[in-house]
Amino acid sequence: MNDIEVEVEPGVVLRLRHRDGSGEPFLLVHGLSSNARLWDEVAGHLAAAGHPSWSVDLRGHGESDAPEHGYDTGTAADDLAAIIAALGLARPVVVGQSWGGNVVVRLAAKHPHLPGSLGLVDGGWIDLPAMFPDWAACEAALRPGDIDGRPAADLRGWLESSHPDWSATAKAATLANLRVEADGTMWRRLTIPHHLRILRSMWDEPAGADLPLVTVPALLLPARGPDDERADQIRSAAAALPHARISWYPDSDHDLHAQHPARVAADLLTLVPGAEAAA
């Protein structure tokens, strides 16, 4: 594993974690207020299968720059386009989790020549206006808590109790969503104002308008089963895509890539050209 940097626009540098390989490339995109390290175990399984990967810290997240602009789905998709061009990736498998799923759908809709296929990990079909009566209700429900200055031990304790099946790597990666100072306090990397700007862009531009514009194969990995009350929304999203499959994860965490990295990697490998036919 090594870190690299890509300048996506003048003065804005994003950090990526890279694993080598000679097979089809993967670009891995985290969700809102997350970071690239949540993909480490998935990337390890992809590397074991011979595939290189790049997992990105989006602007304002992880170790990337945090300018005062560009906190919206469209800019994040353009940042991915800049990364693919800068790295010279040829039709990579582009994978997004949660809001990152919406971002990669936008990438495929607006830059159809860049991705080879899409992996949508409990995201890519998020439609906030369908979930809330108005923006005020959405903001009130989804505004992140103000945890700045609290002991990092609080989060460590919560991770241990709420995710007992997660590995130490996944828990450490989740803690990396925050800066932990020498005094043991934690501070958000993505500020609440920037978080809310991204959330507002999701409200203003839900993924549904982009789905019919996608021209590449897609695999949907929802953290629920086919009998879940929200399953019809996922089936509708798959139906809007030209060539889509669903791999259900009943009773799973939203962070599927942290909870089930081996299975998620195995599913994503079916997006490599020829893999599905070979199976």
Stockholm file with secondary structure:
# STOCKHOLM 1.0

chainA/1-279         MNDIEVEVEPGVVLRLRHRDGSGEPFLLVHGLSSNARLWDEVAGHLAAAGHPSWSVDLRGHGESDAPEHGYDTGTAADDLAAIIAALGLARPVVVGQSWGGNVVVRLAAKHPHLPGSLGLVDGGWIDLPAMFPDWAACEAALRPGDIDGRPAADLRGWLESSHPDWSATAKAATLANLRVEADGTMWRRLTIPHHLRILRSMWDEPAGADLPLVTVPALLLPARGPDDERADQIRSAAAALPHARISWYPDSDHDLHAQHPARVAADLLTLVPGAEAAA
#=GR chainA/1-279 SS CEEEEEEEETTEEEEEEEECCSSSCEEEECCTTCCGGGGHHHHHHHHHTTCCEEEECCTTSTTSCCCSSCCSHHHHHHHHHHHHHHHTCCSCEEEEETHHHHHHHHHHHHCTTSCSEEEEESCSCCCGGGTSSSHHHHHHHHCCCCCTTEEHHHHHHHHHHHCTTSCHHHHHHHHTTEEECTTSEEEESSCHHHHHHHHHHHHHSCGGGTGGGCCSCEEEECSSCTTSTTHHHHHHHHHHSSSEEECCCTTCCSCHHHHCHHHHHHHHHTTSTTHHHHC
#=GC SS_cons         CEEEEEEEETTEEEEEEEECCSSSCEEEECCTTCCGGGGHHHHHHHHHTTCCEEEECCTTSTTSCCCSSCCSHHHHHHHHHHHHHHHTCCSCEEEEETHHHHHHHHHHHHCTTSCSEEEEESCSCCCGGGTSSSHHHHHHHHCCCCCTTEEHHHHHHHHHHHCTTSCHHHHHHHHTTEEECTTSEEEESSCHHHHHHHHHHHHHSCGGGTGGGCCSCEEEECSSCTTSTTHHHHHHHHHHSSSEEECCCTTCCSCHHHHCHHHHHHHHHTTSTTHHHHC
//
